[in-house]
Amino acid sequence: METEEVLKESFRRVGKEFGYDNVDAEFIAFREFKVRWQRSYKWASFKVSDYMMDAPGEVIEALARTLFGKIAGKEDVPYSEEMIAWSTSKDFVKYKQPVYLRRSRGLTRSPKGEVRDLEDSMSRLVDAGLAEADPDLVLTWMKDKNLRKVGYCSVLMKVIAISPALDNAEVPEFVLDYVVYHEYLHASGGMKVFGRPHDLDFREDEVKFPRYREAEEWLNRLCMYV
């Protein structure tokens, strides 16, 4: 069976279990790993990231169950063990990360800025015992100076992107290190279901950064946030 048909059949089968008579699903080339959906009384349509085109049938079905569970109002629907194992595997990063980087046109794809080097920041975090070296993790500057959101992380693609607003000798090194650390915590924290990025455990780890409050004050003065 063709991959697209596996997707459609899996979503239709699971949809029927949840009371949906008409279910459609298709792969879309999103930059991010995500799903969008529309629904009415007994109708639902899903657009699924094409990063899943080579996923095993049981993984696609597990995703369908998670999504229909969420639609049904079950707030804490977990991803299946199969879904987590597949999407966090070495092969997933190996084959999907290059595609993600090609689609991310706003990234330089380099850790070296005009003044700062993101790999130096990561090395300082590792030396301080705040992070572990990860050869799969990509550190890159954004192309445009985002003066509000100064960093983001794609957890599954293992990419940390930092605004060049911090590639500035007038911004202390520790402020950049703090932003990299914040995004590293997202990367190392793994998959979260339906977006709960800053939970209690995350906040407890975040304040372990030695100059946490000072770094936050700097960002506030610059009207930036992480």
RAFEN-V614736 format. One record per pair of residues at least 12 apart in sequence whose C-alpha atoms are under 10 Angstrom apart, sorted by the first residue. I is the first residue (numbers start at 1). GAP is how many residues later the second one is. D is the distance in Angstrom with one decimal. If there is no record, write none. Layout:
<<I,GAP,D> <I,GAP,D>>
This chain:
<<2,51,9.9> <3,23,9.9> <3,24,9.4> <3,49,9.4> <3,50,6.3> <3,51,7.3> <3,52,8.6> <3,53,9.2> <3,54,8.7> <4,21,8.2> <4,22,6.6> <4,23,7.1> <4,46,9.8> <4,49,7.6> <4,50,10.0> <5,20,9.0> <5,21,8.9> <6,19,9.8> <6,47,9.5> <6,49,9.9> <6,50,9.2> <6,51,6.7> <6,52,9.9> <6,54,8.1> <6,55,8.9> <7,17,8.9> <7,18,6.5> <7,19,7.1> <7,20,8.2> <7,39,9.9> <7,41,8.9> <7,45,9.3> <7,46,8.5> <7,48,9.6> <7,50,7.8> <7,53,6.5> <7,54,7.9> <7,57,9.0> <8,15,7.8> <8,16,6.0> <8,17,5.1> <8,18,7.0> <8,19,9.6> <8,37,9.9> <8,38,9.3> <8,52,9.7> <8,53,9.9> <9,14,9.1> <9,15,8.7> <9,16,8.7> <9,48,9.8> <9,51,9.9> <9,52,9.0> <10,13,9.8> <10,14,9.9> <10,15,9.1> <10,47,7.7> <10,48,8.7> <10,49,9.8> <10,50,6.9> <10,51,5.2> <10,52,8.9> <10,53,9.3> <10,54,7.1> <10,55,9.3> <11,12,6.7> <11,13,7.2> <11,14,6.8> <11,15,9.9> <11,33,9.4> <11,34,9.2> <11,35,8.5> <11,49,8.1> <11,50,6.8> <11,51,9.5> <11,52,8.8> <11,53,5.6> <11,54,8.2> <11,56,9.6> <11,57,8.9> <12,12,6.9> <12,13,8.3> <12,32,9.3> <12,33,9.9> <12,49,9.7> <12,52,9.0> <13,48,8.6> <13,51,9.2> <13,52,9.8> <14,47,7.3> <14,48,9.1> <14,49,9.9> <14,50,6.5> <14,51,6.3> <14,52,9.9> <14,53,9.8> <14,54,7.7> <14,55,9.9> <15,27,9.0> <15,28,9.0> <15,29,8.1> <15,49,7.9> <15,50,8.2> <15,52,9.8> <15,53,7.0> <15,54,9.9> <16,26,9.2> <17,48,9.4> <17,51,9.4> <18,24,9.2> <18,47,9.1> <18,50,7.0> <18,51,8.2> <18,53,9.5> <18,54,7.9> <19,22,9.2> <19,23,6.7> <19,24,9.2> <19,49,10.0> <20,19,9.4> <20,20,9.2> <20,21,7.8> <20,22,4.4> <20,23,5.8> <20,24,7.2> <20,48,9.6> <21,20,9.4> <21,21,5.6> <21,22,6.4> <21,23,8.7> <22,17,9.7> <22,18,9.9> <22,19,9.8> <22,20,6.4> <22,21,4.8> <22,22,6.5> <22,23,8.4> <23,16,8.9> <23,19,8.3> <23,20,5.8> <23,21,4.9> <23,22,5.7> <23,23,8.0> <24,13,9.8> <24,19,8.4> <24,20,6.5> <24,21,4.7> <24,22,6.3> <24,23,8.7> <25,12,8.9> <25,19,8.5> <25,20,5.7> <25,21,4.5> <25,22,5.8> <25,23,7.1> <25,39,9.9> <26,19,8.4> <26,20,6.5> <26,21,5.2> <26,22,6.1> <26,23,8.6> <26,24,8.6> <26,27,9.9> <27,19,8.5> <27,20,5.8> <27,21,4.8> <27,22,5.6> <27,23,4.9> <27,24,8.5> <27,25,8.0> <27,26,7.2> <28,18,9.7> <28,19,6.0> <28,20,5.8> <28,21,5.2> <28,22,5.3> <28,23,8.8> <28,24,9.7> <28,25,9.6> <29,18,9.4> <29,19,8.4> <29,20,6.0> <29,21,5.3> <29,22,7.7> <29,74,9.2> <30,17,9.3> <30,18,8.3> <30,19,5.6> <30,20,7.1> <30,21,8.4> <30,70,9.0> <30,73,8.5> <31,18,8.2> <31,19,9.3> <31,20,9.2> <31,68,8.5> <31,69,6.1> <31,70,8.7> <31,71,8.9> <31,72,5.7> <31,73,6.8> <31,74,9.7> <32,17,7.5> <32,18,9.7> <32,19,8.8> <32,68,7.3> <32,71,8.9> <32,72,9.0> <32,122,7.9> <32,124,9.3> <32,125,8.8> <33,15,8.3> <33,16,5.6> <33,17,8.1> <33,18,6.7> <33,19,8.5> <33,54,9.8> <33,63,9.7> <33,67,8.9> <33,121,8.8> <33,122,9.7> <33,123,7.8> <33,124,8.5> <34,13,8.5> <34,14,6.5> <34,15,5.5> <34,16,9.1> <34,17,9.0> <34,18,9.7> <35,12,5.6> <35,13,4.6> <35,14,6.0> <35,15,9.7> <35,28,9.8> <35,32,8.9> <36,12,6.7> <36,13,8.7> <36,31,9.9> <37,30,9.1> <37,34,9.5> <39,32,8.9> <44,24,9.5> <44,27,9.9> <46,18,9.4> <46,21,9.6> <48,12,9.8> <48,15,9.8> <50,46,10.0> <51,36,9.4> <51,41,8.8> <51,44,9.3> <51,45,6.7> <51,46,9.8> <51,48,8.8> <51,49,9.1> <52,34,9.8> <52,35,8.8> <52,40,9.6> <52,44,9.5> <54,38,9.9> <55,28,8.9> <55,31,7.6> <55,32,8.8> <55,37,9.6> <56,26,9.2> <56,27,9.3> <56,30,8.6> <58,22,9.6> <58,24,7.4> <58,25,8.3> <59,20,9.6> <59,21,7.9> <59,22,9.0> <59,23,5.8> <59,24,5.1> <59,25,8.8> <59,26,9.4> <59,27,7.6> <59,28,9.3> <60,22,9.5> <60,23,7.9> <61,19,9.8> <61,22,9.3> <62,16,9.8> <62,17,7.3> <62,18,6.1> <62,19,9.0> <62,20,7.6> <62,21,6.7> <63,15,9.7> <63,16,7.0> <63,17,7.7> <63,19,9.6> <63,20,7.0> <64,15,10.0> <65,12,8.8> <65,13,9.6> <65,14,8.8> <65,15,9.0> <66,12,6.7> <66,13,6.2> <66,14,7.9> <66,17,10.0> <66,127,9.3> <67,12,9.3> <67,127,9.6> <70,123,9.9> <70,124,8.8> <75,118,9.3> <75,119,8.8> <76,117,7.7> <76,118,8.8> <77,116,7.4> <77,117,8.9> <78,114,8.8> <78,115,6.5> <78,116,9.3> <79,112,8.8> <79,113,8.8> <79,114,7.0> <79,115,9.9> <84,72,9.9> <84,106,9.1> <84,107,7.5> <87,69,6.9> <87,70,9.2> <87,104,8.9> <88,67,9.1> <88,68,6.4> <88,69,8.8> <88,70,9.6> <88,102,8.0> <88,103,8.3> <89,67,9.3> <90,46,8.5> <92,64,8.4> <92,65,8.2> <93,43,7.5> <93,44,9.3> <93,63,7.3> <93,64,5.8> <93,65,7.3> <93,66,10.0> <94,42,8.2> <94,63,9.0> <95,62,9.7> <96,60,9.1> <96,61,6.9> <97,39,9.2> <97,40,9.7> <97,41,9.0> <97,57,9.7> <97,59,8.5> <97,60,5.1> <97,61,7.4> <97,62,8.0> <98,59,8.8> <99,58,9.5> <100,54,9.4> <100,57,7.1> <100,58,10.0> <100,59,9.0> <101,37,9.5> <101,39,9.9> <101,56,8.8> <101,58,8.4> <104,38,9.5> <105,37,9.1> <105,38,8.4> <106,35,8.9> <106,36,5.8> <106,37,5.3> <106,38,7.0> <106,55,9.6> <107,32,10.0> <107,33,6.6> <107,34,6.0> <107,35,4.4> <107,36,5.3> <107,37,8.3> <107,54,7.3> <107,55,9.0> <107,56,9.4> <108,31,9.8> <108,32,6.3> <108,33,5.7> <108,34,5.9> <108,35,5.7> <108,36,9.5> <108,53,9.1> <109,29,8.1> <109,30,7.6> <109,31,5.0> <109,32,6.8> <109,33,8.1> <109,34,9.2> <109,50,9.6> <109,52,8.8> <110,28,8.5> <110,29,6.9> <110,30,4.8> <110,31,6.4> <110,32,9.1> <110,51,9.6> <111,27,8.1> <111,28,5.3> <111,29,4.5> <111,30,6.0> <111,31,9.7> <111,49,9.7> <111,50,8.9> <111,51,9.1> <112,27,9.1> <112,28,7.7> <112,29,7.6> <112,55,9.3> <113,27,8.8> <113,28,7.0> <113,29,9.8> <113,51,7.5> <113,53,9.5> <113,54,6.2> <113,55,9.1> <114,50,8.8> <114,53,6.6> <114,54,8.0> <114,55,9.5> <115,49,9.6> <115,51,9.2> <115,52,5.6> <115,53,6.1> <115,54,6.4> <116,25,9.9> <116,48,9.2> <116,50,8.2> <116,51,5.4> <116,52,7.2> <116,53,7.9> <116,57,8.3> <116,60,8.8> <117,22,9.4> <117,23,9.3> <117,24,9.2> <117,50,8.3> <117,59,9.9> <118,20,9.8> <118,21,6.3> <118,22,7.2> <118,23,8.0> <118,42,9.6> <118,43,9.5> <118,44,8.5> <118,49,9.3> <118,58,8.4> <118,59,8.3> <118,62,7.8> <119,19,9.4> <119,20,7.1> <119,21,9.1> <119,61,9.7> <120,53,9.9> <120,57,8.9> <121,18,10.0> <121,52,8.0> <121,53,8.4> <121,54,10.0> <121,55,7.3> <121,56,5.2> <121,57,8.8> <121,58,9.6> <121,59,7.1> <121,60,8.6> <122,12,9.9> <122,17,8.8> <122,54,10.0> <122,55,7.3> <122,56,10.0> <122,58,7.2> <122,59,7.8> <122,62,8.8> <123,54,9.6> <124,50,9.5> <124,53,7.8> <125,52,7.2> <125,53,8.9> <125,55,8.7> <125,56,7.2> <125,59,9.7> <125,84,9.1> <126,55,9.9> <128,81,9.4> <128,82,9.5> <130,51,7.7> <130,54,9.5> <130,55,9.4> <130,75,9.1> <130,76,9.7> <130,78,7.9> <130,79,7.4> <130,80,9.7> <131,50,7.6> <131,53,7.5> <131,54,8.3> <131,57,8.8> <132,52,9.4> <132,56,9.0> <134,24,9.3> <134,54,9.4> <135,23,9.9> <136,21,9.0> <136,22,6.7> <136,23,8.7> <137,18,9.6> <137,20,8.3> <137,21,5.0> <137,22,5.9> <137,23,7.5> <137,47,9.1> <137,50,8.3> <137,51,9.7> <138,15,9.8> <138,16,9.9> <138,19,8.7> <138,20,6.2> <138,21,4.7> <138,22,6.1> <138,23,8.3> <139,14,9.5> <139,19,8.7> <139,20,6.1> <139,21,5.0> <139,22,6.1> <139,23,8.0> <139,41,8.9> <139,45,9.8> <140,19,7.5> <140,20,6.3> <140,21,4.9> <140,22,6.5> <140,23,9.0> <140,24,9.8> <141,19,8.4> <141,20,5.4> <141,21,4.9> <141,22,5.9> <141,23,6.1> <141,24,9.7> <141,25,9.5> <141,26,8.6> <142,18,9.6> <142,19,5.9> <142,20,5.7> <142,21,5.1> <142,22,6.2> <142,23,9.3> <143,18,9.7> <143,19,9.2> <143,20,7.5> <143,21,7.0> <144,18,9.9> <144,19,7.0> <144,20,6.8> <144,21,8.4> <145,17,9.2> <145,18,5.5> <145,19,5.2> <145,20,5.1> <145,21,8.6> <145,22,9.4> <146,16,8.8> <146,17,5.6> <146,18,7.5> <146,19,6.7> <146,20,9.6> <146,78,8.8> <147,16,7.6> <147,17,8.9> <147,18,6.4> <147,19,9.2> <147,75,8.2> <147,76,7.5> <147,77,6.1> <147,78,8.7> <148,15,9.0> <148,17,9.3> <148,71,9.3> <148,72,9.9> <148,74,8.7> <148,75,6.5> <148,76,4.4> <148,77,5.9> <148,78,8.3> <149,13,8.9> <149,14,7.7> <149,16,9.9> <149,74,9.4> <149,75,6.1> <149,76,5.4> <149,77,5.8> <150,12,5.8> <150,13,4.8> <150,14,8.1> <150,15,7.3> <150,16,7.6> <150,26,9.4> <150,29,7.5> <150,30,9.6> <150,69,9.1> <150,74,6.5> <150,75,6.3> <150,76,5.9> <151,12,5.9> <151,13,9.5> <151,15,9.6> <151,25,9.8> <151,28,6.7> <151,29,7.6> <151,31,8.6> <151,32,6.9> <151,73,9.8> <151,74,8.3> <151,75,6.0> <152,27,9.1> <152,28,9.1> <152,30,9.0> <152,31,6.2> <152,32,9.5> <152,34,8.8> <152,35,9.7> <152,74,7.7> <153,27,9.5> <153,29,9.3> <153,30,5.6> <153,31,7.7> <153,32,9.3> <153,33,6.7> <153,34,6.5> <154,29,9.0> <154,32,8.3> <154,33,7.1> <155,28,9.1> <155,29,9.1> <155,30,9.6> <155,31,6.4> <155,32,4.6> <155,33,7.7> <155,34,8.0> <155,35,6.3> <155,36,6.9> <155,37,9.2> <156,31,7.7> <156,32,9.9> <156,34,7.4> <156,35,7.2> <157,30,8.9> <158,26,9.2> <158,28,9.5> <158,29,6.2> <158,30,8.8> <158,32,9.7> <159,24,9.2> <159,25,9.3> <159,28,7.8> <160,20,7.7> <160,21,10.0> <160,22,10.0> <160,23,6.4> <160,24,7.3> <160,26,9.2> <160,27,7.8> <161,18,10.0> <161,19,8.6> <161,22,8.4> <162,14,8.7> <162,17,7.9> <162,18,7.5> <162,21,8.9> <162,64,9.9> <163,13,9.8> <163,16,9.8> <165,57,9.8> <165,59,9.5> <166,13,9.2> <166,53,9.9> <171,47,8.4> <171,48,9.5> <171,51,9.6> <172,43,8.8> <172,46,8.8> <173,42,9.8> <174,35,9.6> <174,36,9.4> <174,37,7.5> <174,38,9.2> <174,40,9.1> <174,41,7.0> <175,36,8.5> <175,37,8.7> <175,39,8.2> <175,40,5.0> <175,41,8.0> <175,42,9.5> <175,43,7.2> <175,44,7.7> <176,39,8.5> <176,43,9.8> <177,32,9.2> <177,34,9.9> <177,38,9.0> <178,28,8.8> <178,29,10.0> <178,31,6.9> <178,32,9.1> <178,33,8.0> <178,34,7.1> <178,36,9.8> <178,37,6.6> <178,38,8.6> <178,48,9.4> <179,33,9.9> <179,36,8.5> <179,37,9.3> <179,40,9.4> <179,46,8.9> <179,47,6.6> <180,46,9.5> <181,24,9.8> <181,25,7.9> <181,28,7.9> <182,20,9.0> <182,21,9.6> <182,23,9.0> <182,24,6.5> <182,25,9.7> <182,27,9.0> <182,44,7.3> <183,23,9.9> <183,43,8.2> <185,12,9.6> <185,13,9.8> <185,17,7.1> <185,18,9.7> <185,20,7.7> <185,21,7.6> <186,12,8.6> <186,16,8.0> <189,12,9.5> <189,13,8.1>>
